């Protein structure tokens, strides 16, 4: 097993201190700006979620189609097996009739 190392490419930044706005209208403006940013992020996340759900629906639909085709193939195979078993029994009966009764 090899040990992995982490290399920092940037120096850590010092903590930044922001002055709290003193005027109510400044605080409101900042709060509304942050709310607007959050709403945009939420809209992007919702759009991504809807897109993923649409893709999932498409994939599940494809799986359903595949399962129906698989079930149909199994049904056809079962029918062919039943037919082959019936023919094998008929051939066995024919062979038994052809064997001289000794």
C-alpha positions as CSV (number, residue, x, y, z in Angstrom):
1,X,0.0,0.0,0.0
2,X,1.3,3.4,-0.8
3,X,0.8,6.5,1.3
4,X,-0.8,9.5,-0.4
5,X,0.2,13.0,0.2
6,X,-1.7,16.2,-0.2
7,X,0.0,19.2,-1.6
8,X,-1.4,22.7,-1.0
9,X,-1.1,24.9,-4.0
10,X,-2.3,28.1,-2.3
11,X,-1.5,29.6,1.1
12,X,-4.5,29.6,3.4
13,X,-6.2,33.0,3.4
14,X,-6.6,35.0,6.6
15,X,-10.1,35.4,7.9
16,X,-11.9,38.3,6.4
17,X,-13.9,40.5,8.7
18,X,-16.8,42.4,7.2
19,X,-18.4,45.4,8.8
20,X,-22.0,44.9,9.6
21,X,-24.1,47.6,7.8
22,X,-25.4,50.1,10.3
23,X,-28.3,51.6,8.3
24,X,-31.5,49.4,8.1
25,X,-31.8,50.0,4.3
26,X,-28.3,48.7,3.8
27,X,-29.1,45.6,5.8
28,X,-32.3,45.1,3.9
29,X,-30.5,45.6,0.6
30,X,-27.9,43.0,1.5
31,X,-30.6,40.6,2.8
32,X,-32.6,40.9,-0.4
33,X,-29.5,40.4,-2.5
34,X,-28.6,37.2,-0.5
35,X,-32.3,36.0,-0.9
36,X,-32.1,36.6,-4.6
37,X,-28.9,34.6,-4.9
38,X,-30.5,31.8,-2.8
39,X,-33.6,31.8,-5.1
40,X,-31.5,31.6,-8.2
41,X,-29.5,28.7,-6.7
42,X,-32.7,27.0,-5.8
43,X,-34.1,27.5,-9.3
44,X,-30.9,26.0,-10.8
45,X,-31.2,23.0,-8.3
46,X,-34.8,22.5,-9.2
47,X,-34.1,22.6,-12.9
48,X,-31.3,20.1,-12.4
49,X,-33.6,17.9,-10.3
50,X,-36.3,18.0,-13.0
51,X,-33.8,17.2,-15.7
52,X,-32.5,14.2,-13.6
53,X,-36.0,13.0,-13.0
54,X,-36.8,13.2,-16.7
55,X,-33.7,11.2,-17.5
56,X,-34.6,8.6,-14.8
57,X,-38.1,8.4,-16.3
58,X,-36.6,7.7,-19.8
59,X,-34.2,5.1,-18.4
60,X,-37.0,3.3,-16.5
61,X,-39.2,3.4,-19.6
62,X,-36.3,1.8,-21.5
63,X,-35.9,-0.8,-18.8
64,X,-39.7,-1.6,-19.0
65,X,-39.4,-2.0,-22.7
66,X,-36.5,-4.3,-22.2
67,X,-38.3,-6.4,-19.6
68,X,-41.4,-6.8,-21.8
69,X,-39.2,-7.9,-24.7
70,X,-37.3,-10.3,-22.3
71,X,-40.6,-11.7,-21.0
72,X,-41.9,-12.2,-24.6
73,X,-38.7,-14.0,-25.5
74,X,-39.0,-16.3,-22.5
75,X,-42.7,-17.0,-23.4
76,X,-41.6,-17.9,-27.0
77,X,-38.8,-20.1,-25.6
78,X,-41.2,-21.9,-23.2
79,X,-43.6,-22.6,-26.1
80,X,-40.7,-23.9,-28.2
81,X,-39.5,-26.1,-25.4
82,X,-43.1,-27.5,-24.8
83,X,-43.3,-28.2,-28.6
84,X,-39.8,-29.9,-28.5
85,X,-40.8,-32.0,-25.5
86,X,-44.0,-33.1,-27.2
87,X,-42.1,-34.1,-30.3
88,X,-39.5,-36.0,-28.3
89,X,-42.3,-38.0,-26.6
90,X,-43.8,-38.7,-29.9
91,X,-40.5,-39.9,-31.3
92,X,-39.9,-42.0,-28.2
93,X,-43.3,-43.7,-28.6
94,X,-42.6,-44.3,-32.3
95,X,-39.2,-45.8,-31.5
96,X,-40.7,-48.0,-28.8
97,X,-43.3,-49.3,-31.4
98,X,-40.6,-50.0,-33.9
99,X,-38.4,-52.0,-31.5
100,X,-39.2,-55.7,-32.0
101,X,-41.1,-57.2,-29.1
102,X,-38.7,-59.9,-28.3
